[in-house]
Amino acid sequence: MSLGRHTAKGTTKPRPSTLMAEEKLREEIARGSQDPQVFCDLAEFILTAGRVEEAISLYQRALRVPLTGLQKAQVSTALGWLFYEIGRVAEALLLANDAAEALWKEAGTPEVIAWRGASEGLRAHCIFFTDEKAGADAAQLALNCLKGVMVDAPDFVNIAGVYYDAARLSNLLWHAKDTVEFCEKCLQCELREGERLQCLVVLAEALRQEEQFSEAEKVLEEAFKLVKADVAALPRLYMEMGMVKRLTNLPAEVRRFFQEALHALESHPYSSHDSHYLTQIYGNLGELYYETGRYEDAVAAFQKVLSYHPVDNVEHRSALLWLGQTYHGMRAYDDARRCYEQILNSPLALEAERASAQDGLGKVYYDQGEYENAAATFEGIIKIFPEDSSFHCNALLWMGYSYHAIGRDSQARECFEKVVASGHSSEAEISSAREGLSWLRPTPKKTLQ
């Protein structure tokens, strides 16, 4: 289905260049060919050369020749995925809907059901951009179609594509174990190099999510060997390797791979302005710079992320949180406050985002010596979040510090003791609370009168 470039036949096959030269495909079209496969083969051939707009035009021409419902769905899905890959999500969604409609009256053969899964899968990815719940629901419907083909038609001619589509959908749903299983089944099929490369990239991401870092690294090393089959995969490969290296605590290699990802993205034929990849690259670099004390570099990276997203976007707010934390590390307290206040003033900020901003603001108040404001801020967090929340325990700890700083030791003691007694506090929080208790004057012993 969506393994490799989509074709009207939807079968795994050699590259168009091995079937007929580009010139011959063009000759067939010039002679008035009405075969959608000819247009799709030429589009696929052209895409390998990075000529995206020309490929789009060919897919659009394929949609104008007489088509069966199944053929229309196949070409629409092919073009839809291409639009999705280059960030034209609204157009991709329209084509996914067209594909689903075209299949509505088709008989429920394994091929039709598989393409329903493929088109619904494209639709799910598109919807997920703006509505995660609706996108997840659509993804589950698509998965049900694909799983039906796996069970009822295990010898289906493009079962590899079915497994790959299922892997991508499982990955979208953060079902890493299922993603690994589907990828492994796909990789057991006969695949072209480019198709194997695509599957390996998805597998590596799932293995990383499963914290199987050495396995993920091996998969990526194999993928790098195949990258000539699809150089457009380079940015994601470098980025994925950078994320694996980061989780295995190799900062020098992390920087190198993310910088390589950035360079590859800038050289990419149609994704040099892809805000999704740029956000991930600069976001990870910013976090790495922050963790290693390179605050000015971190600020520059997070400001890049801000520039890619409007103020009502979740990525914008995430970057603001990191930027506030970075400014705090630089002791640029006013700048840190402004970042946190932007989140707190946003009507779209999620509860967890508000809590993180309040937490950051409270710590800024504390470091500036505004202990009353700090205590009030942490108290606000405690009122919102239950005792089993990580926000609650951390806020209790800092509220204890704040109370101690203004001489309210009995209230400080109460906070520290709650942190120590809580089964939800981290070891670091318990240790810090015990240290806080050691600062306080002993509680006077009661004596009998």
N, C-alpha and C positions, 0 to 999 in steps of 0.2 A: 504494500500500500504506500506508505510514505517512506519506505526504505529507499535510499538513493533519490534521484529525481522522479517525480510521479510521471507515469506514462499512461496513455489511454488503455494499454493492455493490462497494466498493473502487474507485470510478471518480472521476475529477476532475469536479466539478460545482459549480454555484453554491451559495452558502451556503443552508442550510435556510430562513433568513428570507426569501430571495427566492423560494422555492418555495411556501411556505405559512406563515402566521403561527403563532406559538407556540400561540395559542388553538386553531387548527385541528388542530395536531398533538395537543394535549391532548384535543380532542374525539374524534379517531380512537381514541386509547388508551382513553378513557372508554367508547366504543362497543364495546370488546373487540377492537381490532385485534390480529392475530397476526403482523403484518408487522414483522420486526426492524428494517427500515429506518426505520420511523416512530419507534421508540424511539431509534435512533441519531441520526436527524436532530434530534430534540428535545434529546438529550444534547449534540450539537454546538452547537446554538443556545444552550443554557444555559451551556456552558463559556465562550462568548465573553463572558458576563456575570460570569464568575468563580464561578459556583455549582457548585463541584466535587462536593460530596457528593451533590447532587441529580442531577448527571450520572452519577455512579457508580451511583446507584440505578437510573437508567434503563437503563444498560448491563446491569446485573444482571437487570433485568426482561426485557430482550431475550433473555438467555440462558435464560430460563424458558419462552419460547414454543417451539412446534415448529420445529426448525431442521434444515437439511441439514448434512452434515459441513463443507462449505465455509462456510456461514453461521456455524456455531458457531466455526470458526477465525477468521473475520473479526471477529466481535463480541468474542471472547476476546482477540484481538490488540489491538483498539481499547482495551478496558478495561485490558489489560496495560500498554500504553504510557502510559495515563493514570496508573496506579499507579506506574509507573517514574518519570514526570515529577515526581510529588509525594513521591518517596522511599520508597514502599512496595514495595521491590524484591522481597521474598520473595513477596508476593501476585502481583506481575507475573510472576515466574518460574513460579508454578503455572499461571497462565493461558497462558503461552507453551507450557508442556508440554501443556496441554489442547488448544491449537490444533494443535500438531504431531500429537497423537494423533487428533484429529478428521479430519485430512487424510490419515491413513495409508491408508484404503481408497478415497479419491477417485481418479478417473481422472487421469492426468498431463497435463491440459490446461495451456496457458500460464497461465491464471488460477490454477489450483491450485498450479502450481510457483512462481508469483510469491508466493502467500500462504505457501507453505512457506518461501520465502526471508524473507518478512516476519516470520513467527512465530519462525523460527530466529534471525533477527537480533535480535529482542527477547530471546530466550533468551540469546544471546551477550552482549548488554549487561548483563543481570542477573548472569550468571556472572562476568563480568569484574570485578565488585566484589570478589569474594573469591578468585578464582583466575584470574589473567591468562592463564596458558597455556591452560587449558581454555576460557576465554572467547574467546581468539584462534582456537583450533581450531574452536569453534562458529561464529565469525564467518566463517571461511573456507568452511565448509560452506554457510552461508547465501549467501555471495557466489557460490558455484558455481551455486546455484539461480537467482539473479538474472541472472547472466551468461548462463545457458542461455536464459532468456526473451529477453534482448537479442539473442542470435544467432538463435534459432529463431522468435521472434515479434516482430520489430521494430515492427510496427504494433499491438501489443497495446494495448487501450483505455486502460490506465493505465500506459503505459511511463514516464511522468513519475515515478510513484510507485516504479517499479522502480529508476530511476536514483537517486532520492533515497535509497532504502533502501541501495543499493550505496555511495553517497557516505558515509552515516553509518557503515557498517561499515568502509569503507576508512579513515575518520577514526579510528575506534576502534583500528585496527591501525597507526596512524601512517603510512599510505601516502598522503602528502599529494598526490603527483602524480595518483594514481588518483582521489582525492577531488575534485580540481579538475576532472578530465576528466568525471566523472559529474555533478558539479554543473552544469557548462557545458551538458551534454546535457539535463539536466533543465530548465534555464532556457530552452532553445530550444522547450520544449513550451508549450502553452496552460495557464497557471496562474492560480489566484485570487491576490489580493494576499497573503493570509496564507501561502499555499503558497510563493510567490516569496520572501517574507520568510524563511521557515524555511530555504530552500535557500541564500539569500544569507549567512545566519549561518554555516552549515557551510562555505561557500566561503571566507569571510573567514578563518576559523580555519586552513584548509588553506593559503591564500596566506601567512598569517603564518608558518606552519611552513616554508614554502618561501622565507622571507625576501623575499617580494615585498610589501614594506610599503606602498608607494604604491598598488598594486593593491588590497590588502586594505582600505586606508582608503577608496578609491572605492566598493568594494562595501558597506562599512558605511554610508557616506553615503546610498547608495540604500536600504539596509535601514531606516535611520532615517525616511526619507520614507514608508515603508509601515507603520510601527509601529502605526498606528491599527487595522490589521487584526488585530493580536494584541499588545496591550500587555504580555502576559506575557513577550514576548521582550525587553523593555527591559533587565532586569538583565544578560542575556548580551551584548546589544549594547554597553552601556556598558563592561562588563568587557573585551570583546574589543577595543574601541577603546582602552581603557587599556593593554592589553598591547601593542598596536601602537605607541602613543605611547611606551611605556617602551623598546621596542626601538629606537626612533628618537631616544632620549635627549632627551625633552621632559618633564622631571620635573613642572613646574607643571601641564601638561595631564594627565599621568598621574594625579596626585592628584585632579584635578577629575573625571575619568571614573570612577575607582574609587569616589569618594565618591558620585557619581551612581548608580553601580551598587548601592551599599549602600542608598541611599535608595529606589531602585526595588524592590530586593529586599524591604525592610521593608514596602513598600506592596503587594507581590505577593499575589494572592488565596490562593495555597496554597504558596508557596515561601519565606515569610519566615524559616523556620527551616531552610532547606536547607543542610546542613553542607558540601556540595560547593562551592556557590557562595560561601558565607561564608568557607570556607577559602581559596579562590582570591583573593577580594577582600582579606581581611585579610592573607593571606600576601604578596601583591604590595605592599600598602601598607607592611607591615613591612619588606620588603626595600628599598623606596624610602626609607623613613625612615632605615634603617640606612646606606644609601649616601650620604645627604645629611647624616649626622651628627645626626639627630633621634632619639637613642637611647631616650629615655623614651617617645616615641610608638611606636617600633619594639617596645619591650618590651610595651607595652599591646596592640599588634596581634598579636604572636606568642602572648601569653597568651590572647587570644581564640581563636586557632586551637587551642591546647591544650585549651580548654574544650569544643571540639566533638568531640573524639576520645578514645577510651579509650587507656590507656598502651600497649596492644599494637598500636596502629594506626600505619602508616607515616607518616601525616601528623603524628601526635603527635611522632614521633621527628624528623621534618624540622623541625618548629617548635622542638624542643629544641635542635637544632644551631644554628639561627639565633639563638635566645635566648642560647645560650652565647656565640656570637660577639658579640652585642650587649652583653652584660654585660662581656665582655672589653674592648670598645671604651670602656665606661664605667669601666673599671678596677675593676669589682665582681668581683674575681677569685674569691672564694668562691662567689658565685652562678654564675659561669661554670663552675667546677669541678663543681658539683652537676648542672648540665645535662648536661655531658659524661659524668659518671659514671653518670647514669641510663641513658644509651644503652649504655655499656660493660657495665652490669650487666643489660641486657635480654637474655634468651635468644632473643628474636625479631629482634634487630638484624641487619641484613645486613652483609656484610663491608665494603662501601663506607661504610656508616653508622658502623661501628666505627672504620674508618680516619680518617674525618672527625673523629670525637670524639677519637681519640688525637691527631690533628694539632692540634686546638684545645686539648686539655689540655697538650700539649707546649709550645705557645706561651704558655699561661698560666704554666706552670712557668718558662719562660725569662724572661718579663717580671717574675716575682716573684723572680728571682735564684736559683731552684732549678735550677741548670744541670745537675747530675748527673741529676736526675729528668727534665729535658727531654731530655738526650742518650739516656737509656734508653728514653724514650717513642718518640722518632723512630727509634731502632734497631729497636724492635719493629715499626714500620711497614715498614721496609726489609726485614725478614726475611719479611714476608708477601707484599709486592707485588713483581712482577718489574721489571726495569729499564725496560721500556717503559711502565710505569704512571706517570701524573702524580703519584700519591701518593709513589712511590719517589724521583723527582727532587727534589720539594719537601722531603721528609723528609731527604734527604741534605744539602740546603742548610742546613736548620735544625740538623741534627746538627753540621755544620761550625761554625755560630755557637756552639753549646753547648760543643763541645770547645775552641774558642778562648777562651771565657769562663772555662774552668777550667784554662787553661794547657796543654792537650794539643794543641799546635800541629801536630805531625806528623800526628795523626789528622784535625785540622781541614783541613790541606792536602790530605790524601787525599780527603776529602769534596768539597771545592771543585773539585779537579781532575777528579773523576768527573762532577760536574755540568757543567763546561765541555766535557768530552769527549763527553758523552752526546748522541746524536742526538735524544733525546726531551725534553730540557730546553727550556723556553720562553726567549725572548730575555731576559725580565726575570730569570729564574733564572740564566742565564749571566752577565748583567751583575752581578748581586748576588754570584755566586760569585767573579768576578774582583775585585770590590771586597774580598771577604773575603780573597782571596789577597794583596792589597796590604797588608793589616794584618799579615801574618805575617812573621817574620824570614826572610831569604833562607836557602835550604838551603845548608849549608857545602859547598864544592867539594871533591871528592876529589883528593888530590895523590899523585903517585908517590913511593914511599919510596926 
